Amino acid sequence: MDVVKEIIQSSAIGPLSFGYKSAVLILFGLIVSILLIMLALLLSHGANLTFHYGY
């Protein structure tokens, strides 16, 4: 946990208030979790997808 605190203090959000730090970390976690869910869905249903390229 000390390593995570040190990384946050050394980053661009280090001097911000606790509320802004929390908001940034929640937003980052939300984006990462959405990407992981999208990857899981693509891996599980990717064989059934059809792609159409054209104009």
C-alpha positions as CSV (number, residue, x, y, z in Angstrom):
1,M,0.0,0.0,0.0
2,D,2.9,2.3,0.6
3,V,4.1,1.8,-3.0
4,V,0.6,2.9,-4.3
5,K,0.7,6.0,-2.1
6,E,4.1,6.9,-3.3
7,I,3.1,6.5,-7.0
8,I,0.1,8.7,-6.4
9,Q,2.1,11.4,-4.6
10,S,4.6,11.4,-7.4
11,S,2.0,11.6,-10.2
12,A,0.2,14.6,-11.6
13,I,-2.7,14.1,-9.2
14,G,-0.4,14.2,-6.1
15,P,-1.1,17.8,-5.1
16,L,-4.9,17.6,-5.7
17,S,-7.3,17.2,-2.8
18,F,-8.6,13.9,-1.6
19,G,-11.9,14.2,-3.4
20,Y,-10.2,14.8,-6.8
21,K,-7.8,11.9,-6.2
22,S,-10.7,9.6,-5.4
23,A,-12.7,10.8,-8.5
24,V,-9.7,10.2,-10.8
25,L,-8.9,6.8,-9.3
26,I,-12.6,5.7,-9.6
27,L,-12.8,6.9,-13.2
28,F,-9.6,5.0,-14.0
29,G,-10.9,1.9,-12.3
30,L,-14.2,2.2,-14.2
31,I,-12.5,2.5,-17.6
32,V,-10.2,-0.5,-16.9
33,S,-13.1,-2.6,-15.7
34,I,-15.2,-1.7,-18.8
35,L,-12.3,-2.7,-21.0
36,L,-11.8,-6.0,-19.3
37,I,-15.6,-6.7,-19.6
38,M,-15.4,-5.9,-23.3
39,L,-12.4,-8.2,-23.7
40,A,-14.2,-11.0,-22.0
41,L,-17.2,-10.6,-24.1
42,L,-15.1,-10.5,-27.3
43,L,-13.3,-13.6,-26.3
44,S,-16.4,-15.5,-25.4
45,H,-18.6,-14.4,-28.4
46,G,-16.0,-13.4,-31.0
47,A,-16.4,-16.5,-33.1
48,N,-20.1,-15.6,-33.7
49,L,-19.5,-12.0,-34.9
50,T,-19.5,-11.0,-38.5
51,F,-17.7,-8.0,-39.8
52,H,-18.8,-6.1,-42.9
53,Y,-16.3,-3.8,-44.5
54,G,-17.4,-1.5,-47.2
55,Y,-19.0,1.8,-48.2
